Amino acid sequence: MSTPTIHEPRTVDVGDITVAVQEYGEGEPLLIINGTSQSLGFWVELAQAWAGRHRVVTYDLRGMGGSTRGADPFSVRSLADDALGLLDALEIERTHVLGYSLGSAIAQEVALAAPDRVASLVLYCTWARSDGFQRAMMTGLAHPWRIGDVEAGLGALGVAFSPQLLDSPEFGKLITELLPLFPSTPEQVQTCAEQWDADMGHDTLDRLGLIAAPTLVVAGEQDLLTPPWHGKQVAEAIPGARLEMFTGPGSSHALGMERAEEFVPLVADFLAAHPMS
């Protein structure tokens, strides 16, 4: 595969905020929506892998990375409105959408609010309605960000990785590379707490049957943040959805990173099977 075009980073105005955007490649658009605490830098390698066939759009959610917070209320639905506003600003009428974790909740709301704009949907580590286990997990993970303890917040996020990676000698090097991509300013830290609240308030379970876009649900056996039964529930609720369950070592909430050699072609093949034309 030839080296894809890496476009110049830029910002665009969307409603009451300025949004940081990084695009890769040309072709049918693929909008990637970040998870909690993420900035667009997390997608550099995966985005370039898909950019051989797609115009891959990565961006920072409001209040994170290079995007401003604004003053509007904060919820999964308002973040979906931001995503649709971004598509307008980029003059993208229709797109494939990949959402990870919080991004998968946002992607569900995008597909429900504007079905004509979503060509296909990849819901990676997803859920439709929090259960007691997930609320307990998210409450614990949110607390350090609520009190501004970034070190504890980052340490707790270790549960996103598999036991195998956490005990690997490579883990320290990986975290050193990833640290600059996490929230660091007071505004970003506070926004991260708001993101956890949005996660816990997400609820589309009774509406998922209205999603018409071809959908791939990717879940992981070792995922503690969006446990595998949630992915199964989402796939069963969306008509015709396909469920891919990763099992064994590396099947964590970060399976796209830990099992990239399987995840990347899985997504690429799914998108190819659902062309926009």
MIDOSE-1310 file (N, C-alpha, C; in nm, 2 decimals, decimal comma, always signed):
residues 277
mstp	+0,08/-0,12/+0,00/+0,00/+0,00/+0,00/+0,09/+0,12/+0,00; +0,06/+0,22/-0,09/+0,14/+0,34/-0,09/+0,11/+0,43/+0,03; +0,21/+0,51/+0,06/+0,20/+0,60/+0,18/+0,09/+0,70/+0,15; -0,01/+0,71/+0,24/-0,12/+0,80/+0,22/-0,08/+0,94/+0,25
tihe	-0,16/+1,03/+0,19/-0,14/+1,17/+0,21/-0,18/+1,20/+0,36; -0,09/+1,28/+0,42/-0,12/+1,33/+0,56/-0,15/+1,48/+0,54; -0,27/+1,52/+0,56/-0,31/+1,66/+0,54/-0,26/+1,75/+0,65; -0,25/+1,88/+0,63/-0,21/+1,97/+0,73/-0,31/+1,98/+0,84
prtv	-0,27/+1,98/+0,97/-0,37/+1,99/+1,07/-0,44/+2,13/+1,07; -0,56/+2,13/+1,11/-0,63/+2,26/+1,10/-0,74/+2,27/+1,21; -0,80/+2,38/+1,22/-0,92/+2,40/+1,31/-1,03/+2,45/+1,23; -1,15/+2,41/+1,27/-1,27/+2,46/+1,21/-1,37/+2,50/+1,31
dvgd	-1,46/+2,60/+1,28/-1,56/+2,65/+1,38/-1,68/+2,56/+1,37; -1,73/+2,51/+1,48/-1,85/+2,43/+1,49/-1,93/+2,48/+1,60; -2,04/+2,54/+1,57/-2,13/+2,60/+1,68/-2,05/+2,70/+1,76; -2,05/+2,66/+1,90/-1,98/+2,76/+1,99/-1,84/+2,72/+2,02
itva	-1,78/+2,62/+1,94/-1,64/+2,58/+1,97/-1,56/+2,58/+1,84; -1,43/+2,57/+1,86/-1,33/+2,55/+1,76/-1,28/+2,41/+1,77; -1,28/+2,33/+1,66/-1,25/+2,19/+1,66/-1,12/+2,17/+1,59; -1,03/+2,09/+1,66/-0,90/+2,05/+1,59/-0,92/+1,93/+1,51
vqey	-0,87/+1,93/+1,38/-0,90/+1,83/+1,29/-0,76/+1,78/+1,23; -0,75/+1,65/+1,21/-0,64/+1,60/+1,13/-0,69/+1,49/+1,04; -0,66/+1,51/+0,91/-0,71/+1,42/+0,81/-0,60/+1,34/+0,74; -0,63/+1,23/+0,69/-0,54/+1,14/+0,62/-0,61/+1,09/+0,49
gege	-0,53/+1,08/+0,38/-0,58/+1,01/+0,26/-0,69/+1,08/+0,19; -0,73/+1,00/+0,08/-0,84/+1,05/+0,00/-0,94/+0,93/-0,02; -1,06/+0,96/-0,07/-1,16/+0,86/-0,10/-1,28/+0,88/-0,02; -1,36/+0,77/+0,00/-1,48/+0,78/+0,08/-1,45/+0,82/+0,22
plli	-1,52/+0,92/+0,28/-1,49/+0,97/+0,41/-1,51/+0,86/+0,52; -1,42/+0,86/+0,62/-1,44/+0,78/+0,74/-1,41/+0,87/+0,86; -1,52/+0,90/+0,94/-1,51/+0,98/+1,05/-1,48/+0,90/+1,17; -1,37/+0,93/+1,25/-1,34/+0,85/+1,37/-1,37/+0,94/+1,49
ingt	-1,44/+0,88/+1,58/-1,49/+0,96/+1,70/-1,42/+0,90/+1,83; -1,35/+0,99/+1,90/-1,26/+0,95/+2,01/-1,34/+0,89/+2,13; -1,27/+0,82/+2,21/-1,32/+0,77/+2,34/-1,28/+0,87/+2,45; -1,33/+0,84/+2,57/-1,30/+0,92/+2,69/-1,16/+0,94/+2,71
sqsl	-1,12/+1,07/+2,74/-0,98/+1,11/+2,77/-0,89/+1,11/+2,65; -0,94/+1,07/+2,53/-0,85/+1,07/+2,41/-0,84/+1,20/+2,34; -0,73/+1,21/+2,27/-0,71/+1,32/+2,17/-0,68/+1,25/+2,04; -0,69/+1,33/+1,93/-0,68/+1,27/+1,79/-0,55/+1,20/+1,77
gfwv	-0,44/+1,23/+1,84/-0,31/+1,17/+1,82/-0,31/+1,02/+1,84; -0,41/+0,96/+1,91/-0,42/+0,82/+1,93/-0,44/+0,74/+1,80; -0,49/+0,81/+1,70/-0,53/+0,74/+1,58/-0,43/+0,75/+1,46; -0,31/+0,81/+1,49/-0,22/+0,83/+1,38/-0,19/+0,71/+1,30
elaq	-0,16/+0,60/+1,36/-0,12/+0,48/+1,29/-0,24/+0,41/+1,23; -0,34/+0,39/+1,30/-0,46/+0,32/+1,24/-0,52/+0,40/+1,13; -0,53/+0,54/+1,15/-0,59/+0,62/+1,04/-0,51/+0,61/+0,91; -0,38/+0,60/+0,92/-0,29/+0,59/+0,80/-0,31/+0,46/+0,74
awag	-0,34/+0,35/+0,82/-0,36/+0,22/+0,76/-0,49/+0,22/+0,68; -0,59/+0,30/+0,72/-0,72/+0,30/+0,64/-0,72/+0,41/+0,53; -0,62/+0,49/+0,54/-0,62/+0,61/+0,44/-0,58/+0,57/+0,30; -0,54/+0,45/+0,28/-0,52/+0,41/+0,14/-0,64/+0,41/+0,06
rhrv	-0,76/+0,39/+0,12/-0,89/+0,39/+0,05/-0,98/+0,50/+0,10; -0,95/+0,57/+0,20/-1,05/+0,66/+0,26/-0,99/+0,79/+0,30; -1,07/+0,89/+0,30/-1,04/+1,02/+0,36/-1,08/+1,01/+0,51; -0,98/+0,98/+0,59/-1,00/+0,96/+0,73/-0,99/+1,09/+0,81
vtyd	-1,10/+1,12/+0,88/-1,11/+1,24/+0,95/-1,10/+1,21/+1,10; -1,00/+1,26/+1,17/-0,99/+1,25/+1,32/-1,00/+1,39/+1,37; -1,06/+1,40/+1,49/-1,08/+1,53/+1,55/-1,09/+1,52/+1,71; -1,06/+1,63/+1,77/-1,07/+1,63/+1,92/-1,21/+1,67/+1,96
lrgm	-1,27/+1,59/+2,05/-1,40/+1,63/+2,11/-1,39/+1,76/+2,18; -1,50/+1,83/+2,20/-1,50/+1,96/+2,27/-1,43/+1,95/+2,41; -1,34/+2,05/+2,43/-1,27/+2,06/+2,56/-1,14/+1,97/+2,57; -1,11/+1,89/+2,46/-1,00/+1,80/+2,47/-0,90/+1,83/+2,36
ggst	-0,78/+1,79/+2,38/-0,68/+1,82/+2,28/-0,67/+1,96/+2,23; -0,69/+1,99/+2,10/-0,68/+2,12/+2,05/-0,82/+2,18/+2,03; -0,92/+2,12/+2,08/-1,06/+2,18/+2,07/-1,10/+2,26/+2,19; -1,17/+2,36/+2,17/-1,22/+2,44/+2,29/-1,34/+2,38/+2,35
rgad	-1,37/+2,41/+2,48/-1,48/+2,35/+2,55/-1,61/+2,42/+2,51; -1,62/+2,55/+2,50/-1,74/+2,62/+2,48/-1,83/+2,62/+2,60; -1,95/+2,66/+2,59/-2,04/+2,68/+2,71/-2,16/+2,59/+2,70; -2,18/+2,52/+2,59/-2,30/+2,44/+2,57/-2,31/+2,33/+2,67
pfsv	-2,43/+2,28/+2,71/-2,44/+2,16/+2,79/-2,37/+2,04/+2,73; -2,33/+1,94/+2,82/-2,24/+1,83/+2,78/-2,31/+1,70/+2,79; -2,33/+1,63/+2,68/-2,39/+1,50/+2,69/-2,35/+1,42/+2,56; -2,38/+1,29/+2,56/-2,35/+1,22/+2,43/-2,43/+1,28/+2,32
rsla	-2,55/+1,32/+2,34/-2,63/+1,38/+2,23/-2,57/+1,51/+2,18; -2,52/+1,60/+2,27/-2,46/+1,72/+2,23/-2,33/+1,70/+2,16; -2,26/+1,59/+2,20/-2,14/+1,56/+2,13/-2,17/+1,51/+1,99; -2,28/+1,44/+1,97/-2,32/+1,39/+1,84/-2,36/+1,52/+1,75
ddal	-2,42/+1,62/+1,81/-2,45/+1,74/+1,74/-2,32/+1,81/+1,69; -2,22/+1,80/+1,78/-2,09/+1,85/+1,74/-2,03/+1,78/+1,61; -2,05/+1,65/+1,62/-2,00/+1,56/+1,51/-2,07/+1,60/+1,38; -2,20/+1,61/+1,38/-2,27/+1,65/+1,26/-2,24/+1,79/+1,22
glld	-2,21/+1,88/+1,31/-2,17/+2,02/+1,28/-2,03/+2,01/+1,21; -1,95/+1,92/+1,26/-1,81/+1,91/+1,19/-1,83/+1,86/+1,05; -1,91/+1,76/+1,03/-1,94/+1,72/+0,89/-1,98/+1,83/+0,80; -2,07/+1,92/+0,85/-2,12/+2,03/+0,78/-2,00/+2,12/+0,74
alei	-1,92/+2,15/+0,84/-1,81/+2,24/+0,82/-1,71/+2,19/+0,72; -1,69/+2,06/+0,72/-1,60/+1,99/+0,62/-1,66/+1,96/+0,49; -1,79/+2,00/+0,48/-1,87/+1,97/+0,36/-1,88/+1,83/+0,32; -1,89/+1,74/+0,42/-1,91/+1,60/+0,40/-2,06/+1,56/+0,42
erth	-2,12/+1,53/+0,31/-2,26/+1,50/+0,32/-2,29/+1,36/+0,38; -2,20/+1,26/+0,35/-2,23/+1,13/+0,39/-2,09/+1,06/+0,42; -2,09/+0,98/+0,52/-1,96/+0,92/+0,57/-1,98/+0,79/+0,64; -1,87/+0,71/+0,63/-1,86/+0,60/+0,73/-1,82/+0,65/+0,86
vlgy	-1,87/+0,59/+0,97/-1,84/+0,64/+1,10/-1,78/+0,52/+1,19; -1,67/+0,55/+1,25/-1,61/+0,45/+1,35/-1,61/+0,53/+1,48; -1,67/+0,47/+1,58/-1,67/+0,53/+1,72/-1,61/+0,43/+1,82; -1,52/+0,48/+1,90/-1,46/+0,40/+2,00/-1,50/+0,44/+2,14
slgs	-1,55/+0,35/+2,22/-1,59/+0,37/+2,36/-1,69/+0,49/+2,36; -1,66/+0,60/+2,43/-1,75/+0,71/+2,43/-1,79/+0,75/+2,28; -1,69/+0,74/+2,20/-1,71/+0,77/+2,05/-1,82/+0,68/+1,99; -1,82/+0,55/+2,04/-1,92/+0,46/+1,99/-2,06/+0,50/+2,03
aiaq	-2,08/+0,56/+2,15/-2,20/+0,61/+2,20/-2,25/+0,73/+2,12; -2,15/+0,82/+2,09/-2,17/+0,93/+2,00/-2,22/+0,89/+1,86; -2,15/+0,79/+1,81/-2,18/+0,74/+1,68/-2,32/+0,68/+1,67; -2,36/+0,62/+1,78/-2,50/+0,57/+1,78/-2,60/+0,68/+1,76
eval	-2,57/+0,79/+1,84/-2,66/+0,91/+1,83/-2,66/+0,98/+1,70; -2,54/+0,98/+1,64/-2,53/+1,04/+1,50/-2,61/+0,96/+1,40; -2,60/+0,82/+1,41/-2,68/+0,74/+1,32/-2,83/+0,75/+1,34; -2,87/+0,77/+1,46/-3,01/+0,79/+1,49/-3,06/+0,93/+1,45
aapd	-2,98/+1,03/+1,47/-3,03/+1,17/+1,44/-3,02/+1,20/+1,29; -2,93/+1,14/+1,22/-2,91/+1,17/+1,08/-2,88/+1,04/+1,00; -2,97/+0,95/+0,99/-2,95/+0,82/+0,92/-2,90/+0,84/+0,78; -2,94/+0,94/+0,71/-2,90/+0,96/+0,57/-2,76/+1,00/+0,55
rvas	-2,69/+1,03/+0,66/-2,55/+1,08/+0,65/-2,45/+0,97/+0,69; -2,50/+0,85/+0,74/-2,41/+0,75/+0,78/-2,42/+0,63/+0,68; -2,31/+0,61/+0,61/-2,31/+0,50/+0,51/-2,29/+0,36/+0,58; -2,20/+0,36/+0,68/-2,19/+0,24/+0,76/-2,13/+0,28/+0,90
lvly	-2,14/+0,19/+0,99/-2,11/+0,22/+1,13/-2,03/+0,11/+1,19; -1,91/+0,15/+1,25/-1,83/+0,06/+1,33/-1,83/+0,10/+1,47; -1,89/+0,02/+1,56/-1,90/+0,05/+1,70/-1,80/-0,04/+1,78; -1,69/+0,02/+1,82/-1,58/-0,05/+1,87/-1,57/-0,03/+2,03
ctwa	-1,59/-0,14/+2,10/-1,60/-0,13/+2,25/-1,72/-0,04/+2,29; -1,84/-0,10/+2,27/-1,96/-0,02/+2,28/-2,06/-0,07/+2,39; -2,16/+0,01/+2,41/-2,27/-0,03/+2,50/-2,39/+0,06/+2,47; -2,51/+0,02/+2,52/-2,63/+0,09/+2,49/-2,69/+0,15/+2,62
rsdg	-2,67/+0,09/+2,73/-2,72/+0,14/+2,86/-2,63/+0,08/+2,97; -2,58/+0,16/+3,05/-2,49/+0,12/+3,16/-2,57/+0,02/+3,26; -2,50/-0,08/+3,30/-2,55/-0,17/+3,41/-2,47/-0,14/+3,53; -2,50/-0,21/+3,64/-2,44/-0,18/+3,77/-2,29/-0,19/+3,77
fqra	-2,24/-0,30/+3,70/-2,10/-0,32/+3,70/-2,03/-0,21/+3,63; -2,08/-0,17/+3,51/-2,02/-0,06/+3,44/-2,03/+0,08/+3,51; -2,14/+0,10/+3,58/-2,15/+0,23/+3,65/-2,05/+0,23/+3,77; -2,03/+0,12/+3,83/-1,93/+0,11/+3,94/-1,79/+0,14/+3,89
mmtg	-1,76/+0,07/+3,77/-1,63/+0,09/+3,71/-1,60/+0,24/+3,67; -1,70/+0,30/+3,60/-1,69/+0,43/+3,56/-1,68/+0,53/+3,67; -1,76/+0,51/+3,78/-1,76/+0,60/+3,89/-1,62/+0,61/+3,95; -1,55/+0,49/+3,96/-1,42/+0,49/+4,02/-1,32/+0,55/+3,92
lahp	-1,33/+0,53/+3,80/-1,24/+0,59/+3,70/-1,26/+0,74/+3,69; -1,38/+0,79/+3,71/-1,40/+0,93/+3,70/-1,35/+1,01/+3,82; -1,35/+0,95/+3,93/-1,32/+1,03/+4,06/-1,19/+1,11/+4,05; -1,08/+1,05/+4,01/-0,95/+1,12/+4,00/-0,96/+1,25/+3,92
wrig	-1,03/+1,24/+3,81/-1,04/+1,35/+3,72/-1,13/+1,46/+3,78; -1,23/+1,42/+3,86/-1,32/+1,51/+3,93/-1,24/+1,60/+4,03; -1,14/+1,54/+4,09/-1,07/+1,61/+4,20/-0,93/+1,66/+4,14; -0,91/+1,64/+4,01/-0,79/+1,69/+3,95/-0,66/+1,61/+3,98
dvea	-0,67/+1,49/+4,01/-0,56/+1,40/+4,04/-0,52/+1,33/+3,91; -0,45/+1,39/+3,82/-0,42/+1,34/+3,69/-0,34/+1,21/+3,70; -0,24/+1,20/+3,79/-0,16/+1,08/+3,80/-0,24/+0,96/+3,84; -0,34/+0,98/+3,93/-0,42/+0,87/+3,97/-0,52/+0,83/+3,86
glga	-0,57/+0,93/+3,79/-0,66/+0,91/+3,68/-0,59/+0,83/+3,57; -0,47/+0,86/+3,54/-0,40/+0,79/+3,43/-0,36/+0,65/+3,48; -0,33/+0,63/+3,61/-0,30/+0,50/+3,66/-0,42/+0,41/+3,66; -0,53/+0,46/+3,69/-0,66/+0,38/+3,69/-0,69/+0,34/+3,55
lgva	-0,65/+0,42/+3,45/-0,68/+0,38/+3,31/-0,61/+0,26/+3,26; -0,52/+0,21/+3,35/-0,45/+0,08/+3,31/-0,55/-0,03/+3,29; -0,67/-0,02/+3,35/-0,77/-0,13/+3,33/-0,82/-0,14/+3,19; -0,78/-0,04/+3,11/-0,82/-0,05/+2,96/-0,74/-0,15/+2,89
fspq	-0,62/-0,19/+2,94/-0,53/-0,28/+2,88/-0,55/-0,42/+2,93; -0,49/-0,51/+2,85/-0,50/-0,65/+2,89/-0,40/-0,68/+3,00; -0,42/-0,79/+3,08/-0,32/-0,83/+3,18/-0,19/-0,86/+3,11; -0,19/-0,92/+2,99/-0,07/-0,95/+2,92/+0,02/-0,83/+2,89
llds	-0,05/-0,72/+2,84/+0,03/-0,60/+2,81/+0,07/-0,53/+2,94; -0,01/-0,52/+3,04/+0,03/-0,45/+3,16/+0,15/-0,51/+3,22; +0,17/-0,64/+3,21/+0,29/-0,71/+3,27/+0,40/-0,73/+3,17; +0,39/-0,67/+3,05/+0,49/-0,68/+2,95/+0,60/-0,57/+2,97
pefg	+0,72/-0,60/+2,94/+0,83/-0,50/+2,95/+0,81/-0,38/+2,85; +0,72/-0,40/+2,75/+0,69/-0,30/+2,65/+0,60/-0,20/+2,70; +0,53/-0,22/+2,81/+0,42/-0,14/+2,86/+0,47/+0,00/+2,90; +0,58/+0,00/+2,97/+0,64/+0,13/+3,01/+0,67/+0,22/+2,90
klit	+0,73/+0,17/+2,79/+0,77/+0,25/+2,67/+0,64/+0,30/+2,61; +0,54/+0,21/+2,60/+0,41/+0,25/+2,54/+0,35/+0,37/+2,61; +0,34/+0,36/+2,74/+0,28/+0,46/+2,82/+0,35/+0,60/+2,81; +0,48/+0,59/+2,80/+0,57/+0,71/+2,79/+0,53/+0,78/+2,65
ellp	+0,51/+0,70/+2,55/+0,47/+0,76/+2,42/+0,33/+0,82/+2,42; +0,24/+0,75/+2,50/+0,10/+0,79/+2,50/+0,07/+0,91/+2,59; +0,15/+0,93/+2,69/+0,12/+1,03/+2,80/+0,09/+1,17/+2,74; +0,16/+1,22/+2,64/+0,13/+1,35/+2,59/-0,01/+1,36/+2,52
lfps	-0,07/+1,25/+2,50/-0,20/+1,25/+2,43/-0,32/+1,26/+2,53; -0,29/+1,25/+2,65/-0,40/+1,25/+2,76/-0,42/+1,39/+2,81; -0,54/+1,42/+2,87/-0,56/+1,55/+2,93/-0,45/+1,60/+3,02; -0,42/+1,73/+3,01/-0,31/+1,78/+3,09/-0,35/+1,92/+3,15
tpeq	-0,43/+2,00/+3,08/-0,46/+2,13/+3,13/-0,58/+2,12/+3,23; -0,60/+2,22/+3,31/-0,72/+2,21/+3,40/-0,85/+2,20/+3,33; -0,87/+2,27/+3,22/-0,99/+2,25/+3,14/-1,01/+2,11/+3,08; -0,90/+2,05/+3,03/-0,91/+1,92/+2,98/-0,94/+1,82/+3,09
vqtc	-0,88/+1,84/+3,21/-0,91/+1,74/+3,32/-1,05/+1,75/+3,36; -1,11/+1,88/+3,37/-1,25/+1,89/+3,41/-1,34/+1,83/+3,30; -1,30/+1,85/+3,17/-1,38/+1,80/+3,06/-1,38/+1,65/+3,06; -1,27/+1,59/+3,10/-1,26/+1,44/+3,11/-1,36/+1,39/+3,21
aeqw	-1,38/+1,46/+3,33/-1,48/+1,42/+3,43/-1,62/+1,43/+3,36; -1,64/+1,54/+3,28/-1,77/+1,55/+3,22/-1,79/+1,44/+3,12; -1,69/+1,39/+3,05/-1,70/+1,28/+2,96/-1,75/+1,15/+3,03; -1,69/+1,13/+3,15/-1,73/+1,01/+3,23/-1,88/+1,02/+3,26
dadm	-1,93/+1,14/+3,30/-2,07/+1,16/+3,33/-2,15/+1,13/+3,20; -2,10/+1,18/+3,09/-2,18/+1,15/+2,96/-2,18/+1,00/+2,94; -2,07/+0,93/+2,96/-2,07/+0,78/+2,95/-2,18/+0,72/+3,03; -2,19/+0,76/+3,16/-2,28/+0,70/+3,25/-2,43/+0,73/+3,21
ghdt	-2,45/+0,85/+3,15/-2,58/+0,89/+3,11/-2,63/+0,84/+2,98; -2,54/+0,77/+2,90/-2,57/+0,72/+2,77/-2,68/+0,62/+2,77; -2,78/+0,63/+2,69/-2,89/+0,53/+2,69/-2,96/+0,53/+2,55; -2,93/+0,44/+2,47/-3,00/+0,42/+2,34/-3,07/+0,29/+2,32
ldrl	-3,07/+0,21/+2,43/-3,11/+0,07/+2,41/-3,25/+0,06/+2,35; -3,34/+0,14/+2,38/-3,48/+0,13/+2,33/-3,49/+0,19/+2,19; -3,38/+0,25/+2,14/-3,39/+0,32/+2,00/-3,30/+0,25/+1,90; -3,21/+0,16/+1,94/-3,11/+0,10/+1,85/-3,18/+0,03/+1,73
glia	-3,30/-0,02/+1,75/-3,37/-0,08/+1,64/-3,40/+0,01/+1,52; -3,38/+0,14/+1,54/-3,41/+0,24/+1,44/-3,28/+0,26/+1,35; -3,17/+0,21/+1,39/-3,05/+0,23/+1,31/-3,05/+0,15/+1,19; -3,04/+0,21/+1,07/-3,05/+0,15/+0,94/-2,92/+0,12/+0,88
aptl	-2,81/+0,18/+0,92/-2,68/+0,17/+0,86/-2,62/+0,03/+0,88; -2,56/-0,03/+0,78/-2,48/-0,15/+0,81/-2,39/-0,13/+0,92; -2,39/-0,22/+1,02/-2,32/-0,20/+1,14/-2,23/-0,32/+1,18; -2,10/-0,29/+1,22/-2,01/-0,38/+1,27/-1,99/-0,35/+1,42
vvag	-2,01/-0,44/+1,51/-1,98/-0,42/+1,65/-1,86/-0,51/+1,69; -1,76/-0,44/+1,74/-1,64/-0,51/+1,78/-1,63/-0,51/+1,93; -1,62/-0,62/+2,00/-1,61/-0,64/+2,14/-1,50/-0,72/+2,18; -1,46/-0,71/+2,31/-1,34/-0,79/+2,36/-1,38/-0,86/+2,48
eqdl	-1,33/-0,99/+2,49/-1,36/-1,08/+2,60/-1,30/-1,02/+2,73; -1,18/-0,95/+2,72/-1,12/-0,90/+2,84/-1,16/-0,76/+2,88; -1,25/-0,70/+2,80/-1,28/-0,56/+2,82/-1,36/-0,53/+2,95; -1,30/-0,45/+3,04/-1,37/-0,43/+3,17/-1,45/-0,30/+3,17
ltpp	-1,43/-0,21/+3,07/-1,50/-0,08/+3,06/-1,63/-0,10/+2,99; -1,63/-0,17/+2,88/-1,75/-0,20/+2,80/-1,75/-0,35/+2,79; -1,79/-0,42/+2,89/-1,78/-0,57/+2,89/-1,85/-0,63/+2,77; -1,80/-0,75/+2,73/-1,85/-0,81/+2,61/-2,00/-0,83/+2,60
whgk	-2,07/-0,85/+2,71/-2,21/-0,87/+2,70/-2,28/-0,74/+2,65; -2,22/-0,63/+2,67/-2,27/-0,50/+2,62/-2,27/-0,50/+2,47; -2,15/-0,54/+2,41/-2,14/-0,54/+2,27/-2,24/-0,64/+2,21; -2,26/-0,75/+2,27/-2,36/-0,85/+2,22/-2,50/-0,79/+2,22
qvae	-2,53/-0,72/+2,33/-2,66/-0,66/+2,34/-2,68/-0,56/+2,23; -2,58/-0,47/+2,20/-2,59/-0,37/+2,09/-2,61/-0,44/+1,96; -2,53/-0,54/+1,93/-2,54/-0,61/+1,80/-2,68/-0,68/+1,79; -2,73/-0,73/+1,89/-2,87/-0,79/+1,88/-2,98/-0,69/+1,86
aipg	-2,95/-0,57/+1,91/-3,06/-0,47/+1,90/-3,06/-0,39/+1,77; -2,95/-0,39/+1,69/-2,94/-0,32/+1,57/-2,97/-0,42/+1,45; -3,07/-0,40/+1,37/-3,11/-0,49/+1,27/-2,99/-0,52/+1,17; -2,96/-0,65/+1,16/-2,86/-0,70/+1,07/-2,72/-0,67/+1,11
arle	-2,69/-0,62/+1,23/-2,56/-0,59/+1,28/-2,47/-0,72/+1,29; -2,35/-0,70/+1,26/-2,25/-0,81/+1,27/-2,16/-0,79/+1,40; -2,15/-0,90/+1,48/-2,07/-0,89/+1,60/-1,94/-0,97/+1,58; -1,83/-0,90/+1,61/-1,70/-0,97/+1,61/-1,64/-0,96/+1,75
mftg	-1,63/-1,08/+1,81/-1,59/-1,09/+1,95/-1,44/-1,13/+1,95; -1,35/-1,05/+2,00/-1,21/-1,08/+2,02/-1,20/-1,16/+2,15; -1,12/-1,27/+2,15/-1,10/-1,35/+2,27/-0,95/-1,37/+2,29; -0,92/-1,41/+2,41/-0,78/-1,44/+2,45/-0,70/-1,32/+2,47
pgss	-0,57/-1,34/+2,48/-0,47/-1,23/+2,52/-0,49/-1,10/+2,42; -0,50/-0,99/+2,49/-0,51/-0,86/+2,41/-0,65/-0,83/+2,37; -0,75/-0,90/+2,42/-0,89/-0,87/+2,38/-0,95/-0,77/+2,48; -0,88/-0,66/+2,51/-0,91/-0,56/+2,61/-0,99/-0,45/+2,55
halg	-1,01/-0,35/+2,63/-1,07/-0,22/+2,59/-0,99/-0,15/+2,48; -0,86/-0,19/+2,48/-0,76/-0,13/+2,38/-0,73/-0,24/+2,28; -0,82/-0,32/+2,24/-0,79/-0,43/+2,15/-0,75/-0,38/+2,01; -0,80/-0,26/+1,97/-0,76/-0,21/+1,84/-0,61/-0,18/+1,84
mera	-0,55/-0,15/+1,95/-0,41/-0,13/+1,96/-0,33/-0,26/+1,98; -0,39/-0,34/+2,08/-0,32/-0,46/+2,11/-0,33/-0,57/+2,01; -0,44/-0,57/+1,93/-0,46/-0,67/+1,83/-0,48/-0,60/+1,69; -0,40/-0,50/+1,67/-0,41/-0,42/+1,55/-0,40/-0,50/+1,42
eefv	-0,32/-0,60/+1,42/-0,30/-0,68/+1,30/-0,43/-0,75/+1,26; -0,52/-0,77/+1,35/-0,65/-0,83/+1,32/-0,76/-0,72/+1,30; -0,75/-0,62/+1,39/-0,85/-0,51/+1,39/-0,85/-0,43/+1,26; -0,73/-0,39/+1,22/-0,72/-0,30/+1,10/-0,79/-0,36/+0,98
plva	-0,75/-0,49/+0,94/-0,81/-0,54/+0,82/-0,96/-0,58/+0,84; -1,00/-0,61/+0,96/-1,14/-0,63/+0,99/-1,23/-0,51/+0,95; -1,18/-0,39/+1,00/-1,25/-0,27/+0,97/-1,24/-0,24/+0,82; -1,13/-0,25/+0,76/-1,11/-0,22/+0,62/-1,20/-0,30/+0,53
dfla	-1,21/-0,43/+0,56/-1,29/-0,52/+0,48/-1,44/-0,49/+0,50; -1,48/-0,45/+0,62/-1,62/-0,42/+0,64/-1,65/-0,29/+0,56; -1,57/-0,19/+0,57/-1,60/-0,07/+0,49/-1,60/-0,10/+0,34; -1,51/-0,18/+0,29/-1,51/-0,22/+0,15/-1,64/-0,29/+0,11
ahpm	-1,69/-0,37/+0,20/-1,81/-0,44/+0,17/-1,94/-0,35/+0,17; -1,92/-0,23/+0,21/-2,04/-0,14/+0,22/-2,00/+0,00/+0,15; -1,97/+0,00/+0,03/-1,93/+0,12/-0,04/-2,04/+0,22/-0,05; -2,01/+0,35/-0,05/-2,11/+0,45/-0,06/-2,17/+0,46/-0,19
s	-2,10/+0,43/-0,30/-2,16/+0,44/-0,43/-2,24/+0,32/-0,47
